[in-house]
Amino acid sequence: MPKPGEYVRSRAQAYHEQAHQMLLALVKLSAAILMVLLLVQLFGQSFGFGLSPLAYACVPLPIMFGWREVAKLRDRARRNEQGATGEEAIAAILEPLKHQGWQIEYGSYIAKLGDVDAFLLSPNGRGYVVEVKSHAGLVQSNGNYLFHTPENKRRRPFQKNFLHQARQQAIAIKQIKNLGYVTPIVAFSHAVVDIKTQPVTNVYVVGQNKLVGYLQYLDNKSRYDAKKKPIKRTDKSDRPKVQKPSRRPSP
């Protein structure tokens, strides 16, 4: 079974390796260009021609143009490392639930949806999917979408629809685990969540400090609702028979 953040951290390592290999290739290419120019300069003097000093300006061009791609790979690696740290922080918070009979799985992979950060099965048989996000700042909602206010920046919507992502994962896990219903949750490990009305389009959005409390509340609520729900009669023969009053004879 994968450990918390293991899959995301492996992606970060892969991005670091790609950035290193690309930078090494760019340096080798620049060195090759320099070697060719030096050879032309050396043997060209024998034939009475030389190179302009401007020709050497093309030596750093591969690094200059390729550095942007290297920076992108390094940024992806940094964001994945931050995500792995967030998943590990959430896992530490969820750990006490194991002693209460909860089952927890991390990093379950679903085709076309990616990895599920955490799947929980309560002692009451209720399923929960937790999608972990490591953004900092303030998280709010207008009832349909999530908005992010980074430190010292303006409020803006998230680039990705985390609510849709969590719902799709919950539907997939429901089918895979053969459960009646799986509750989707988006948990922010570093942000302050200021959302008064829950859920947001059927997804609960919480900060890490309220995650365990929400899970316990939702699980107890679902158990209470199940007991409170009236039993529907499906067999008409079980219904009590009521005798219709006879019609009063006419005078």
Secondary structure, 3 states (H helix, E strand, C coil): CCCCCHHHHHHHHHHHHHHHHHHHHHHHHHHHHHHHHHHHHHHHHHHCCCCCHHHHHHCCHHHHHHHHHHHHHHHHHHHHHHHHHHHHHHHHHHHHHHCCCCEEEEEEEECCCEEEEEEEECCCCCEEEEEEECCCCEEEECCCCEEEECCCCCCEECCCCHHHHHHHHHHHHHHHHCCCCEEEEEEECCCEECCCCCCECCEEEEEHHHHHHHHHHHHHHHHHHHHHCCCCCCCHHHCCCCCCCCCCCCC
